[in-house]
Amino acid sequence: LPASSAALKAGRKHAIARSWTSIWQESRAGQRIAAFDKTPPGRSTLRWYEDLHRGGCSIITQLRTGHTGLNAYLARFGAVDSPLCHTCGEPETVRHYLLTCRRFSTERDDLRRALHSSGRQKPDIKTLLGRPKNKKHLLKFVSATERFPRYDTSPPET
């Protein structure tokens, strides 16, 4: 029996999805994001941006992609003289900013307490950038550090 048009359409849709997933996983962005989120962009990604202001959406996207106003990224384009953190002397990457920079240790302690009190794990890259349910805590940290002053990073009210 010949396949129905619905079956053909579904088959094409699945083939396209498999192809897109393969292309995404092989891309530099896909490999970078796979460190904390194995799911290719799709409907599930939208959960990151529900109930957020534009600034919050922008900062979350920047942190997840690595395209931020942090020195390690800006130095690639000559926008700053050095890729190093002014406090620690380490490359100021997203990982450094979120997890190890001494300048933000107080804010990070608050983040740890908030994650713990809501039954979540200690902060690591996968916890902070791979789980949309932690966006409120992530944005509170970003707001408290005042590292991105041009953005409204106020967390959602819910």
Backbone bond lengths (Angstrom), bond angles and torsions (degrees), N, CA, C in turn:
res aa  C-N    CA-C-N  psi(-1)  N-CA   C-N-CA  omega(-1)  CA-C   N-CA-C  phi
1 L - - - 1.455 - - 1.528 109.76 -
2 P 1.302 117.21 139.14 1.463 119.27 176.03 1.532 110.68 -70.05
3 A 1.322 114.98 148.88 1.465 120.15 179.65 1.527 109.74 -69.82
4 S 1.311 115.58 146.08 1.469 120.10 178.00 1.525 109.28 -72.25
5 S 1.309 115.73 160.74 1.468 119.48 178.82 1.527 110.65 -63.70
6 A 1.325 117.22 -33.49 1.469 120.35 177.81 1.528 110.44 -65.46
7 A 1.338 116.72 -40.77 1.467 120.24 179.05 1.526 110.54 -66.61
8 L 1.319 117.17 -40.49 1.467 120.45 177.46 1.528 111.23 -63.32
9 K 1.320 115.23 -43.29 1.468 120.08 179.34 1.526 110.49 -62.86
10 A 1.331 117.27 -44.24 1.466 121.28 179.08 1.525 110.52 -63.53
11 G 1.322 117.13 -39.62 1.465 121.03 178.24 1.517 111.77 -62.98
12 R 1.324 116.80 -42.78 1.474 120.83 177.19 1.524 110.64 -63.72
13 K 1.319 115.71 -42.10 1.466 120.22 -179.39 1.531 110.48 -61.12
14 H 1.323 117.21 -44.08 1.467 121.02 179.30 1.527 111.11 -66.69
15 A 1.325 117.36 -38.95 1.467 121.08 178.80 1.526 110.49 -64.09
16 I 1.320 116.72 -42.15 1.467 120.95 178.21 1.524 110.21 -64.64
17 A 1.322 117.02 -42.76 1.468 120.61 179.26 1.524 110.65 -62.37
18 R 1.328 117.77 -42.72 1.476 120.77 178.15 1.524 110.51 -63.37
19 S 1.320 116.36 -43.10 1.463 121.14 179.42 1.528 110.76 -62.66
20 W 1.326 116.55 -46.70 1.463 121.25 179.00 1.522 110.88 -60.51
21 T 1.330 117.92 -43.68 1.461 121.80 179.40 1.522 110.17 -61.03
22 S 1.307 117.33 -43.17 1.463 121.59 179.32 1.530 110.96 -63.13
23 I 1.314 116.85 -46.43 1.470 121.07 178.65 1.523 110.22 -61.45
24 W 1.325 117.03 -44.01 1.460 121.62 -179.92 1.524 110.98 -61.51
25 Q 1.320 117.37 -46.22 1.459 120.96 -177.27 1.523 112.29 -65.64
26 E 1.319 117.61 -27.66 1.460 121.25 179.67 1.526 112.83 -86.81
27 S 1.313 118.15 -14.62 1.465 121.15 -178.87 1.526 110.62 -75.06
28 R 1.336 116.23 157.29 1.470 120.02 177.52 1.519 111.31 -61.56
29 A 1.321 116.74 -43.38 1.469 119.81 179.54 1.520 110.27 -63.07
30 G 1.314 116.85 -44.02 1.460 120.67 179.47 1.514 112.32 -61.66
31 Q 1.325 117.01 -40.64 1.461 120.75 179.08 1.525 111.07 -67.79
32 R 1.330 116.92 -39.70 1.465 120.55 179.46 1.534 110.25 -65.51
33 I 1.310 116.85 -46.18 1.461 120.88 -178.23 1.525 111.11 -71.55
34 A 1.326 117.98 -28.83 1.471 121.26 179.64 1.522 112.10 -61.78
35 A 1.327 117.49 -18.33 1.466 120.31 177.26 1.523 111.07 -61.55
36 F 1.333 116.91 -25.60 1.463 119.64 -179.42 1.525 113.31 -130.44
37 D 1.321 118.37 -11.43 1.465 120.79 -178.89 1.525 109.09 -150.34
38 K 1.314 116.73 106.32 1.471 121.98 -176.58 1.531 113.02 -77.63
39 T 1.316 117.58 -13.78 1.457 121.62 -176.53 1.526 110.49 -78.11
40 P 1.334 118.57 126.09 1.464 118.56 175.82 1.524 110.23 -66.23
41 P 1.332 117.78 156.00 1.459 120.13 -179.48 1.523 111.48 -54.57
42 G 1.301 114.65 138.78 1.460 121.57 -179.92 1.512 108.67 -175.82
43 R 1.303 116.23 -155.14 1.466 120.14 -178.16 1.521 112.21 -60.01
44 S 1.332 116.89 -35.86 1.469 119.40 -178.65 1.527 111.45 -63.58
45 T 1.319 117.17 -27.74 1.464 121.21 178.92 1.523 111.04 -65.02
46 L 1.316 116.84 -29.49 1.462 120.73 -177.99 1.527 112.43 -62.86
47 R 1.341 117.50 -23.84 1.470 119.75 178.77 1.522 111.56 -60.65
48 W 1.325 117.39 -26.46 1.459 120.11 177.80 1.526 111.13 -63.03
49 Y 1.310 116.71 -31.67 1.460 120.46 -168.06 1.521 114.58 -105.83
50 E 1.328 117.29 -3.38 1.459 120.65 177.24 1.522 109.42 -61.31
51 D 1.300 116.78 136.03 1.466 124.11 173.57 1.529 114.05 66.23
52 L 1.322 118.99 16.59 1.458 120.10 -179.17 1.520 111.54 -105.03
53 H 1.327 114.62 150.93 1.454 120.72 170.47 1.524 107.93 -73.39
54 R 1.300 115.96 167.29 1.461 121.23 179.97 1.533 111.69 -57.58
55 G 1.330 116.86 -41.67 1.465 120.04 -179.46 1.512 112.46 -62.97
56 G 1.323 116.76 -40.88 1.462 120.59 177.73 1.514 111.51 -63.89
57 C 1.328 116.38 -42.13 1.469 120.58 177.32 1.525 110.29 -61.23
58 S 1.318 115.43 -43.71 1.460 119.97 -178.21 1.526 111.46 -63.46
59 I 1.325 117.11 -47.14 1.468 120.33 -178.66 1.523 110.86 -64.06
60 I 1.311 118.07 -43.14 1.468 119.91 179.09 1.528 109.98 -61.00
61 T 1.321 117.28 -43.60 1.461 120.24 178.18 1.522 110.63 -62.19
62 Q 1.320 117.11 -43.93 1.463 120.43 179.71 1.526 111.79 -61.87
63 L 1.320 116.67 -44.94 1.461 119.69 -179.42 1.526 111.10 -66.02
64 R 1.311 117.11 -39.12 1.472 120.06 -178.75 1.532 112.03 -71.37
65 T 1.324 117.90 -32.37 1.465 120.45 -179.02 1.522 113.06 -92.79
66 G 1.335 116.96 -17.57 1.459 120.05 -176.65 1.516 112.86 86.08
67 H 1.315 118.03 -1.27 1.466 122.41 179.57 1.522 108.32 -91.21
68 T 1.322 115.77 81.29 1.458 122.04 -170.99 1.516 112.08 -121.35
69 G 1.309 114.91 178.27 1.450 121.57 172.46 1.518 111.77 -87.99
70 L 1.318 117.64 22.92 1.464 121.57 177.49 1.531 109.16 -87.70
71 N 1.332 115.99 152.00 1.462 121.11 -171.14 1.526 115.04 -57.84
72 A 1.326 118.50 -38.17 1.468 119.93 -178.02 1.527 110.99 -59.91
73 Y 1.306 117.11 -36.87 1.463 120.70 178.75 1.531 110.75 -78.75
74 L 1.314 117.15 -46.08 1.466 120.90 -176.88 1.523 112.57 -63.67
75 A 1.331 117.43 -32.93 1.464 121.14 -179.41 1.529 111.51 -65.67
76 R 1.306 117.35 -25.40 1.469 120.65 178.46 1.523 111.54 -61.30
77 F 1.315 116.39 -25.72 1.459 121.50 -176.65 1.525 112.45 -110.85
78 G 1.324 116.56 6.64 1.451 120.56 -179.62 1.514 113.75 74.81
79 A 1.316 118.29 15.36 1.467 121.71 -179.39 1.524 111.52 -75.20
80 V 1.332 117.21 -23.84 1.467 122.98 173.75 1.522 107.36 -133.47
81 D 1.333 115.88 158.35 1.465 120.16 -176.89 1.518 113.55 -72.17
82 S 1.323 116.42 -33.39 1.458 119.77 -173.28 1.527 111.17 -135.66
83 P 1.328 117.04 144.80 1.461 120.10 176.02 1.527 112.76 -80.62
84 L 1.327 116.80 -1.02 1.458 120.72 -172.52 1.525 112.92 -86.13
85 C 1.313 114.54 149.88 1.458 122.90 173.64 1.524 107.93 -68.21
86 H 1.318 117.44 135.03 1.461 121.67 -179.04 1.520 112.33 -68.29
87 T 1.315 117.94 -22.34 1.462 122.09 -178.77 1.518 112.12 -90.40
88 C 1.322 117.18 -47.25 1.472 121.84 -169.92 1.524 114.32 -100.99
89 G 1.319 117.53 -20.63 1.457 119.93 -176.22 1.521 113.49 76.77
90 E 1.318 117.39 8.99 1.465 123.02 177.03 1.531 108.06 -97.89
91 P 1.336 118.15 158.50 1.469 118.54 174.59 1.533 110.26 -56.80
92 E 1.321 115.41 128.62 1.464 119.81 -177.89 1.530 108.98 -84.33
93 T 1.321 114.90 82.35 1.460 123.28 178.53 1.524 109.10 -98.03
94 V 1.316 116.31 174.06 1.465 120.62 175.50 1.525 109.62 -60.05
95 R 1.320 117.08 -44.63 1.467 121.35 179.57 1.536 110.49 -59.03
96 H 1.319 116.42 -45.59 1.467 120.37 179.54 1.530 110.45 -62.16
97 Y 1.316 116.34 -48.72 1.463 121.42 -179.27 1.525 111.75 -58.05
98 L 1.321 116.72 -47.89 1.466 120.10 -175.35 1.525 113.76 -77.04
99 L 1.323 117.93 -33.09 1.464 119.46 -167.53 1.516 116.86 -115.08
100 T 1.329 119.59 -27.67 1.467 117.87 -170.18 1.521 116.74 -131.19
101 C 1.300 119.96 -15.84 1.466 120.44 -174.83 1.529 111.06 -60.25
102 R 1.333 115.04 124.65 1.476 120.64 -179.01 1.529 111.79 -63.96
103 R 1.314 116.49 -29.06 1.465 120.72 -178.71 1.527 111.88 -59.01
104 F 1.332 117.14 -29.88 1.459 121.37 -175.18 1.523 112.65 -112.89
105 S 1.315 117.73 27.84 1.475 120.23 -176.83 1.529 111.85 -65.75
106 T 1.323 118.26 -37.30 1.466 120.63 178.64 1.529 110.41 -64.26
107 E 1.319 116.34 -46.53 1.465 120.86 179.09 1.530 110.94 -63.71
108 R 1.337 115.98 -37.21 1.469 120.33 179.03 1.526 110.77 -67.81
109 D 1.337 117.29 -37.14 1.470 120.17 175.54 1.527 110.49 -61.66
110 D 1.332 116.61 -41.69 1.470 120.41 176.38 1.530 110.53 -62.08
111 L 1.316 116.58 -40.21 1.466 121.45 177.92 1.526 110.58 -62.41
112 R 1.322 116.71 -44.60 1.475 120.37 178.40 1.525 110.90 -59.39
113 R 1.328 115.85 -46.21 1.469 119.86 179.82 1.525 111.06 -61.86
114 A 1.320 116.61 -43.16 1.470 120.29 -179.64 1.527 110.96 -63.74
115 L 1.309 117.19 -43.11 1.466 120.21 178.27 1.520 110.60 -64.50
116 H 1.326 116.52 -42.54 1.467 120.68 -179.32 1.530 110.83 -64.65
117 S 1.337 116.81 -43.53 1.467 119.79 -177.38 1.527 112.15 -67.74
118 S 1.324 116.79 -23.42 1.467 119.12 177.71 1.531 111.25 -96.58
119 G 1.338 115.92 15.03 1.460 120.34 174.93 1.513 114.48 76.81
120 R 1.314 116.89 20.39 1.463 120.33 -178.40 1.529 110.02 -103.72
121 Q 1.309 114.89 168.37 1.447 121.39 -178.41 1.522 111.82 -72.86
122 K 1.333 114.27 175.01 1.460 119.37 173.00 1.527 108.73 -66.01
123 P 1.313 117.46 156.10 1.460 118.93 -177.76 1.527 112.29 -69.78
124 D 1.292 116.22 125.53 1.454 123.83 167.50 1.525 105.71 -141.17
125 I 1.304 116.65 173.77 1.461 119.28 -175.41 1.528 111.77 -58.97
126 K 1.315 116.84 -42.56 1.469 119.68 -178.74 1.527 111.04 -64.72
127 T 1.319 117.09 -40.98 1.464 121.00 179.25 1.525 111.16 -65.52
128 L 1.326 116.93 -43.51 1.462 120.58 -173.95 1.527 113.55 -79.98
129 L 1.328 117.26 -40.07 1.463 119.94 -173.43 1.521 113.90 -108.39
130 G 1.325 117.50 -4.65 1.451 120.41 -177.76 1.515 114.60 -110.20
131 R 1.327 117.11 -3.84 1.466 119.90 -176.93 1.531 110.22 -129.51
132 P 1.320 117.58 107.66 1.467 120.56 -178.34 1.523 113.95 -56.72
133 K 1.331 118.10 -27.76 1.466 119.28 -178.67 1.528 111.76 -65.23
134 N 1.337 118.21 -14.24 1.462 121.31 179.10 1.527 112.96 -96.28
135 K 1.339 117.82 5.27 1.464 119.94 -175.14 1.526 112.45 -61.31
136 K 1.314 117.36 -35.62 1.468 120.55 179.97 1.528 109.96 -60.69
137 H 1.322 117.04 -45.68 1.467 121.20 -179.97 1.529 110.88 -68.16
138 L 1.327 116.67 -39.95 1.460 121.24 178.33 1.525 110.55 -61.25
139 L 1.326 117.08 -46.28 1.462 120.09 -178.94 1.525 112.16 -68.50
140 K 1.328 117.94 -32.84 1.470 119.74 174.75 1.522 110.22 -63.00
141 F 1.330 116.46 -42.19 1.463 120.84 177.36 1.526 110.43 -61.08
142 V 1.321 117.11 -49.95 1.463 121.49 -178.99 1.525 110.24 -59.21
143 S 1.316 116.95 -43.44 1.460 121.22 179.41 1.525 111.14 -63.67
144 A 1.333 116.71 -43.94 1.466 121.24 -178.05 1.527 112.05 -65.67
145 T 1.334 117.78 -32.62 1.468 119.73 -178.78 1.522 112.12 -74.35
146 E 1.319 117.04 -21.88 1.466 122.69 -177.55 1.528 111.82 56.15
147 R 1.307 117.20 26.76 1.470 121.99 -179.68 1.525 111.50 -77.16
148 F 1.318 117.32 -23.04 1.467 122.06 179.86 1.528 108.32 -122.71
149 P 1.336 118.26 70.01 1.468 121.24 -170.88 1.525 115.08 -66.68
150 R 1.298 118.80 -19.34 1.469 120.66 -177.68 1.522 113.29 -80.39
151 Y 1.324 117.13 -5.30 1.458 120.36 -175.02 1.518 110.90 -112.88
152 D 1.325 115.63 139.56 1.462 120.63 171.27 1.518 106.36 -81.75
153 T 1.327 115.53 100.99 1.464 120.06 -177.67 1.517 111.31 -105.04
154 S 1.330 116.27 23.25 1.458 117.97 178.84 1.523 109.14 -60.88
155 P 1.343 116.06 133.47 1.467 119.52 -178.10 1.523 111.19 -70.33
156 P 1.330 116.62 161.61 1.466 119.63 177.60 1.516 110.71 -62.87
157 E 1.302 116.48 151.05 1.464 121.85 -176.97 1.519 112.99 -71.54
158 T 1.317 118.11 -24.12 1.466 120.89 -175.59 1.495 112.41 -72.76
